[in-house]
Amino acid sequence: METSTGEIKAISNLGRTSEGNYFEKLNYAVGESHEPGSTFKLMAMIVAMEDKVIDTSTVVDTENGIMTIYRRKVRDSKRGGYGKISAAKAMEVSSNVGIVKLIYDNYKDQPQKFVDGLKDMHLHESLGLAINGEGAAYIPEPGDKKWSGLSLPWMAYGYGSIQITPLQTLTFYNAIANGGEMVKPRFIKEVKAWNRTIEKFEKEVIDPQICSPETVAKMQDVLKNVVERGTGKSLYDPDFSMAGKTGTAQTEYWKEGWAKNPQYISSFVGFFPAEEPKYSCIVVIHKPHSKIGYYGADVSGPVFKRIAQKIFTDSPVVDEFESLEQVNPEIINSYEKYYTMAREDKQLMPDLKGLPAMDAISLLENLGLQVKFSGTGEVVQQSVKAGEEIKPNQTVNLKLS
């Protein structure tokens, strides 16, 4: 999706048959609602930050990586946990215990306040797309049949009966990428019959500011750090900046709640370039081979990176100029100096100091001299002094700054 306009630049949906072949049988990105898993931690963190009950520097104790609530356990992927870490670090390493503690400790006595915070950011609403089949969003709340004492802590890290489509998740992350403006995804620019425009579809803003600019800026930094030093660090490339969040959601449970032959949904959602985001993207892969890997950084992240790098390298860079007649005084002065030297007495060595290497070499070779040089930049020293008589095929050594 193009960050500023919401235009959907590309969408691909592939399902696998029992024979192992892939084909497009359903628009999963638009039509399939499911528990998002860890990509939802961003939404939970923003609610708590907007309510000012936490900040990115708030310290949370992940203890040994296991937390028990109503005899059910929340576990971190790292055995032994992360100890005492900041809220920002909890996001970077995707600590389930850290995020759940931050949310549960601050909202267990007022869960509706947390749910209202999510609703204020339109996470319970469908996007109202121009194509059919959008999956319904669902955020449980106190009083619902599906609500229980476990709902709040489970929601904190993207479970607890939350239902959201990949495109709804992407729309939220896209809003963080562009400074807080939530833009409706746009599939159609206009409808035309021959040269006549029947209908135009302009950019539609769902919410001009889903949360405070301060929170947006902090979460942008956190999402950059996820890639630079967090769960997405295997995707980091110093020559290509990305920001985003890994996600791993477990599916197919026993009714007792323990996974039997667990299956996963692996995802990565983010934006690029990290500094001035132009595009946002989400990759969701269902039921990756668990023996090979199922975490977002291992499965969906590399796909995201390849897509992002291809788009970035294939997109032309456009610069606009008011006039092609603009004059750069430095270039004019440099040319005049070169032109003057080229017309001077060809029997005497010119003063080359301060001249760019390319111009100095050109001058000397046109005088029939051999040139050797060291360094780069401008001439700071020449082996034949200015004003000395030139000898045929003479070698001149130049030292460059």
C-alpha positions as CSV (number, residue, x, y, z in Angstrom):
1,M,0.0,0.0,0.0
2,E,1.2,3.5,-0.8
3,T,1.6,5.2,2.6
4,S,0.3,8.6,1.8
5,T,-2.6,7.8,-0.5
6,G,-3.7,4.3,0.6
7,E,-3.5,3.0,-2.9
8,I,-3.1,-0.7,-3.1
9,K,-0.2,-1.2,-5.5
10,A,-0.2,-5.0,-5.4
11,I,-2.1,-7.8,-3.7
12,S,-1.5,-11.6,-4.1
13,N,-3.3,-14.5,-2.5
14,L,-2.2,-18.0,-3.0
15,G,-3.8,-21.1,-1.5
16,R,-2.3,-24.6,-1.7
17,T,-4.2,-27.7,-2.9
18,S,-3.8,-31.2,-1.5
19,E,-1.5,-31.9,-4.4
20,G,0.8,-29.1,-3.3
21,N,0.0,-26.7,-6.1
22,Y,-0.8,-23.1,-5.5
23,F,-3.6,-21.1,-7.0
24,E,-5.7,-18.0,-6.1
25,K,-8.9,-19.4,-4.6
26,L,-9.7,-16.7,-2.1
27,N,-8.8,-13.1,-1.4
28,Y,-7.4,-13.9,2.0
29,A,-6.0,-10.4,2.6
30,V,-9.4,-8.8,2.3
31,G,-11.8,-11.6,3.3
32,E,-10.2,-13.7,6.1
33,S,-10.5,-12.5,9.7
34,H,-8.4,-14.3,12.3
35,E,-6.5,-13.7,15.5
36,P,-3.5,-11.5,14.6
37,G,-1.1,-12.6,17.3
38,S,1.9,-10.5,18.0
39,T,1.3,-7.8,15.4
40,F,-1.5,-6.7,17.6
41,K,0.9,-5.8,20.4
42,L,1.4,-2.4,18.7
43,M,-2.2,-1.6,19.1
44,A,-2.2,-2.6,22.8
45,M,0.9,-0.6,23.5
46,I,-0.5,2.5,21.9
47,V,-3.7,2.4,24.0
48,A,-1.7,2.2,27.2
49,M,0.6,5.0,26.0
50,E,-2.3,7.3,25.1
51,D,-3.8,6.7,28.5
52,K,-0.4,7.6,30.0
53,V,-0.3,4.5,32.2
54,I,3.0,3.5,30.6
55,D,5.7,4.9,28.4
56,T,8.3,3.2,26.3
57,S,10.7,3.6,29.2
58,T,8.4,1.9,31.7
59,V,10.2,-1.2,33.2
60,V,8.4,-4.5,33.3
61,D,9.7,-7.7,35.0
62,T,9.3,-10.7,32.6
63,E,10.7,-12.9,35.4
64,N,11.5,-16.4,34.1
65,G,9.4,-16.0,31.0
66,I,6.2,-17.5,32.3
67,M,3.2,-15.8,33.8
68,T,0.1,-17.6,35.2
69,I,-3.4,-16.1,35.0
70,Y,-6.4,-18.1,36.1
71,R,-4.3,-21.3,35.9
72,R,-3.4,-20.5,32.3
73,K,0.2,-19.7,31.3
74,V,1.5,-17.0,29.1
75,R,5.0,-17.9,27.9
76,D,7.9,-16.1,26.2
77,S,9.6,-17.7,23.2
78,K,12.9,-17.3,25.0
79,R,13.4,-19.9,27.7
80,G,14.1,-18.2,31.0
81,G,12.5,-14.9,29.9
82,Y,14.2,-11.5,29.5
83,G,14.3,-10.3,33.2
84,K,13.5,-6.6,33.8
85,I,13.2,-4.7,30.5
86,S,11.6,-1.5,29.2
87,A,8.2,-1.5,27.5
88,A,10.1,-0.6,24.2
89,K,12.3,-3.6,24.6
90,A,9.3,-5.8,25.3
91,M,8.0,-4.8,21.9
92,E,11.4,-5.2,20.2
93,V,11.8,-8.8,21.5
94,S,8.1,-9.5,21.3
95,S,7.8,-10.6,24.9
96,N,4.4,-12.0,25.6
97,V,4.8,-11.8,29.3
98,G,6.1,-8.2,29.2
99,I,3.2,-6.9,27.0
100,V,0.5,-8.9,29.0
101,K,1.8,-7.6,32.3
102,L,1.8,-4.0,31.1
103,I,-1.8,-4.3,29.9
104,Y,-3.2,-6.6,32.6
105,D,-1.7,-4.7,35.5
106,N,-3.1,-1.4,34.3
107,Y,-6.6,-2.5,33.0
108,K,-7.6,-5.5,35.0
109,D,-10.0,-3.4,37.1
110,Q,-11.2,-1.4,34.1
111,P,-11.1,-3.7,31.0
112,Q,-13.7,-1.6,29.2
113,K,-11.3,1.3,29.1
114,F,-8.8,-0.8,27.2
115,V,-11.4,-2.0,24.8
116,D,-12.6,1.6,24.3
117,G,-9.1,2.6,23.4
118,L,-9.0,0.0,20.7
119,K,-12.3,1.1,19.4
120,D,-11.2,4.8,19.3
121,M,-8.6,3.6,16.7
122,H,-11.4,2.0,14.6
123,L,-10.1,-1.5,15.1
124,H,-13.7,-2.9,15.5
125,E,-14.8,-1.4,12.2
126,S,-14.7,-2.8,8.7
127,L,-12.9,-0.6,6.2
128,G,-15.9,-0.4,3.8
129,L,-13.9,-1.4,0.7
130,A,-14.8,-0.9,-2.9
131,I,-14.7,-4.6,-3.5
132,N,-17.0,-7.3,-2.0
133,G,-16.1,-9.9,0.6
134,E,-14.4,-7.9,3.4
135,G,-14.0,-9.9,6.6
136,A,-15.7,-8.6,9.7
137,A,-13.6,-7.1,12.4
138,Y,-14.4,-8.1,16.0
139,I,-13.1,-6.8,19.3
140,P,-14.6,-8.6,22.4
141,E,-15.7,-6.5,25.4
142,P,-17.1,-7.1,28.9
143,G,-20.7,-8.4,28.6
144,D,-20.1,-10.4,25.4
145,K,-20.7,-14.1,25.5
146,K,-17.0,-14.7,24.6
147,W,-15.7,-12.4,27.4
148,S,-14.0,-14.1,30.4
149,G,-11.3,-13.3,32.9
150,L,-8.7,-14.4,30.3
151,S,-10.0,-12.1,27.6
152,L,-8.0,-9.0,28.6
153,P,-4.6,-10.6,29.0
154,W,-5.1,-12.7,25.9
155,M,-6.1,-9.6,23.8
156,A,-2.9,-7.9,24.8
157,Y,-0.9,-10.1,22.5
158,G,-3.4,-10.7,19.8
159,Y,-5.6,-13.6,21.0
160,G,-8.8,-13.6,23.0
161,S,-11.3,-14.0,20.1
162,I,-10.0,-10.8,18.3
163,Q,-10.8,-11.0,14.6
164,I,-9.1,-8.8,12.1
165,T,-8.1,-9.1,8.4
166,P,-4.6,-8.7,7.1
167,L,-5.7,-5.5,5.3
168,Q,-7.1,-4.1,8.4
169,T,-3.8,-4.7,10.2
170,L,-1.9,-3.1,7.4
171,T,-4.2,-0.1,7.4
172,F,-3.3,0.5,11.1
173,Y,0.5,0.1,10.5
174,N,0.2,2.4,7.5
175,A,-1.2,5.0,9.7
176,I,1.8,4.8,12.1
177,A,4.1,5.0,9.0
178,N,2.6,8.3,7.8
179,G,2.4,10.1,11.1
180,G,-0.9,9.0,12.4
181,E,-3.3,9.6,9.5
182,M,-5.4,6.4,8.9
183,V,-6.2,6.2,5.2
184,K,-8.8,3.9,3.6
185,P,-7.2,1.4,1.2
186,R,-8.0,2.4,-2.4
187,F,-8.3,-0.2,-5.1
188,I,-9.8,2.0,-7.8
189,K,-8.7,5.5,-8.9
190,E,-11.4,6.0,-11.5
191,V,-13.9,4.3,-13.8
192,K,-13.7,5.4,-17.5
193,A,-15.7,4.6,-20.6
194,W,-13.3,5.3,-23.5
195,N,-11.9,8.8,-22.7
196,R,-14.8,9.8,-20.5
197,T,-14.5,9.6,-16.7
198,I,-17.6,8.0,-15.2
199,E,-16.5,8.2,-11.5
200,K,-13.4,9.2,-9.6
201,F,-12.3,7.8,-6.2
202,E,-10.3,10.3,-4.2
203,K,-8.2,9.6,-1.1
204,E,-10.4,8.9,1.9
205,V,-9.2,9.6,5.4
206,I,-10.7,7.4,8.1
207,D,-9.1,9.3,10.9
208,P,-6.7,12.3,10.5
209,Q,-4.8,11.4,13.8
210,I,-5.4,8.0,15.4
211,C,-3.1,8.8,18.3
212,S,-0.9,11.6,19.4
213,P,2.1,12.6,17.3
214,E,4.4,11.9,20.3
215,T,3.1,8.3,20.5
216,V,3.4,7.8,16.7
217,A,7.1,9.0,16.8
218,K,8.0,6.7,19.7
219,M,6.3,3.7,18.0
220,Q,8.0,4.4,14.7
221,D,11.4,4.2,16.6
222,V,10.3,1.0,18.3
223,L,9.4,-0.6,14.9
224,K,12.7,0.4,13.5
225,N,14.5,-1.2,16.4
226,V,12.5,-4.4,15.9
227,V,14.4,-4.8,12.7
228,E,17.7,-3.4,13.8
229,R,18.1,-5.3,17.1
230,G,14.8,-7.2,17.9
231,T,12.9,-10.2,16.6
232,G,13.5,-9.0,13.0
233,K,17.3,-8.4,13.3
234,S,17.9,-11.2,10.8
235,L,16.3,-9.0,8.2
236,Y,18.4,-5.9,9.0
237,D,20.4,-4.5,6.1
238,P,22.5,-1.3,6.7
239,D,21.9,-0.3,3.1
240,F,18.1,-0.6,3.1
241,S,16.0,0.5,6.1
242,M,12.8,-1.2,7.1
243,A,10.5,-1.0,10.1
244,G,7.9,-3.5,11.3
245,K,6.7,-6.2,13.6
246,T,6.9,-9.9,13.5
247,G,3.8,-12.0,14.3
248,T,3.2,-15.6,15.2
249,A,-0.4,-16.7,16.0
250,Q,-1.1,-20.3,17.1
251,T,-4.2,-21.9,15.8
252,E,-6.2,-25.2,16.2
253,Y,-6.4,-25.8,20.0
254,W,-7.8,-28.6,22.1
255,K,-11.0,-27.6,23.9
256,E,-8.9,-27.7,27.1
257,G,-6.8,-25.0,25.6
258,W,-3.5,-26.9,25.1
259,A,-2.3,-27.2,21.5
260,K,-2.4,-30.7,19.9
261,N,-0.3,-30.7,16.8
262,P,-0.2,-26.9,16.8
263,Q,-0.4,-24.9,13.6
264,Y,0.7,-21.3,13.2
265,I,0.0,-18.2,11.2
266,S,3.2,-16.3,10.5
267,S,3.2,-12.7,9.6
268,F,5.3,-9.6,9.2
269,V,3.9,-6.1,8.7
270,G,5.8,-2.9,8.4
271,F,6.9,-0.1,6.1
272,F,9.9,1.1,4.1
273,P,12.1,3.1,3.9
274,A,12.1,3.5,7.7
275,E,13.0,7.2,7.7
276,E,10.5,8.5,5.1
277,P,8.1,5.6,4.5
278,K,6.7,5.4,1.0
279,Y,5.1,1.9,1.2
280,S,3.6,-0.4,3.8
281,C,3.2,-4.1,3.3
282,I,2.0,-7.2,5.1
283,V,2.9,-10.8,4.5
284,V,0.8,-13.6,6.1
285,I,1.7,-17.3,5.7
286,H,-0.6,-20.0,7.1
287,K,0.6,-23.2,8.5
288,P,4.3,-23.0,7.7
289,H,6.2,-26.2,8.2
290,S,6.9,-26.1,12.0
291,K,10.0,-28.2,11.7
292,I,11.6,-25.7,9.4
293,G,10.4,-22.6,11.2
294,Y,7.2,-20.8,12.0
295,Y,8.2,-17.4,13.6
296,G,7.4,-14.3,11.6
297,A,11.1,-13.4,11.3
298,D,11.9,-16.8,9.8
299,V,9.0,-17.2,7.5
300,S,7.2,-14.0,6.5
301,G,10.0,-11.6,7.2
302,P,12.3,-12.7,4.4
303,V,9.4,-12.5,1.9
304,F,8.6,-9.0,3.1
305,K,12.3,-8.0,2.7
306,R,12.5,-9.4,-0.9
307,I,9.3,-7.6,-1.9
308,A,10.4,-4.3,-0.3
309,Q,13.8,-4.4,-1.9
310,K,12.4,-5.2,-5.3
311,I,9.9,-2.4,-5.1
312,F,12.4,0.1,-3.8
313,T,15.0,-0.7,-6.5
314,D,12.5,-0.9,-9.3
315,S,10.8,2.5,-8.4
316,P,12.3,5.4,-10.4
317,V,13.5,8.3,-8.4
318,V,11.9,11.5,-9.6
319,D,13.3,15.0,-8.9
320,E,11.5,18.2,-10.0
321,F,13.3,21.3,-11.2
322,E,11.7,24.7,-11.6
323,S,14.1,25.5,-14.5
324,L,16.9,23.8,-16.4
325,E,18.6,27.1,-16.7
326,Q,19.8,27.2,-13.1
327,V,23.4,28.3,-12.8
328,N,25.8,27.0,-10.1
329,P,28.4,29.7,-9.4
330,E,30.9,27.1,-8.1
331,I,30.7,25.2,-11.4
332,I,31.1,28.4,-13.4
333,N,34.2,29.4,-11.4
334,S,35.8,26.0,-11.7
335,Y,35.2,26.0,-15.5
336,E,36.7,29.5,-15.9
337,K,39.8,28.5,-13.9
338,Y,40.2,25.4,-16.1
339,Y,39.6,27.3,-19.3
340,T,42.2,30.0,-18.4
341,M,44.9,27.4,-17.6
342,A,44.2,25.5,-20.8
343,R,44.9,28.7,-22.8
344,E,48.1,29.7,-20.9
345,D,51.7,29.1,-22.2
346,K,51.9,25.4,-23.0
347,Q,55.6,25.4,-22.3
348,L,55.2,26.1,-18.6
349,M,53.7,24.0,-15.8
350,P,50.4,25.5,-14.6
351,D,49.6,25.9,-10.9
352,L,47.3,23.0,-10.2
353,K,46.7,23.4,-6.5
354,G,43.0,23.4,-5.6
355,L,42.0,22.0,-8.9
356,P,39.8,18.9,-9.0
357,A,41.7,15.7,-9.9
358,M,39.7,15.1,-13.0
359,D,40.5,18.6,-14.4
360,A,44.2,18.5,-13.4
361,I,44.7,15.1,-15.1
362,S,42.9,16.3,-18.2
363,L,45.1,19.5,-18.4
364,L,48.4,17.6,-18.0
365,E,47.5,14.9,-20.5
366,N,46.6,17.5,-23.1
367,L,50.1,19.0,-22.5
368,G,51.6,15.6,-23.5
369,L,52.6,14.7,-19.9
370,Q,52.3,11.4,-18.0
371,V,50.3,11.6,-14.7
372,K,50.5,9.6,-11.5
373,F,48.5,10.5,-8.5
374,S,47.6,9.4,-5.0
375,G,44.5,10.1,-3.0
376,T,41.2,11.6,-4.1
377,G,39.7,15.1,-4.3
378,E,41.6,18.2,-5.2
379,V,45.4,18.7,-5.9
380,V,47.4,19.8,-2.8
381,Q,50.9,19.1,-4.1
382,Q,52.5,18.7,-7.6
383,S,56.0,17.3,-8.3
384,V,56.8,19.9,-11.0
385,K,56.5,23.4,-9.6
386,A,54.2,25.9,-11.3
387,G,56.1,28.0,-13.9
388,E,58.8,25.4,-14.6
389,E,59.5,24.5,-18.2
390,I,57.7,21.4,-19.4
391,K,59.7,18.5,-20.9
392,P,58.2,16.1,-23.5
393,N,56.8,12.9,-21.9
394,Q,57.6,14.2,-18.5
395,T,55.9,12.4,-15.5
396,V,54.1,14.6,-13.0
397,N,53.1,13.2,-9.6
398,L,50.0,14.7,-8.0
399,K,49.0,14.4,-4.3
400,L,45.3,14.8,-3.8
401,S,43.4,15.8,-0.7
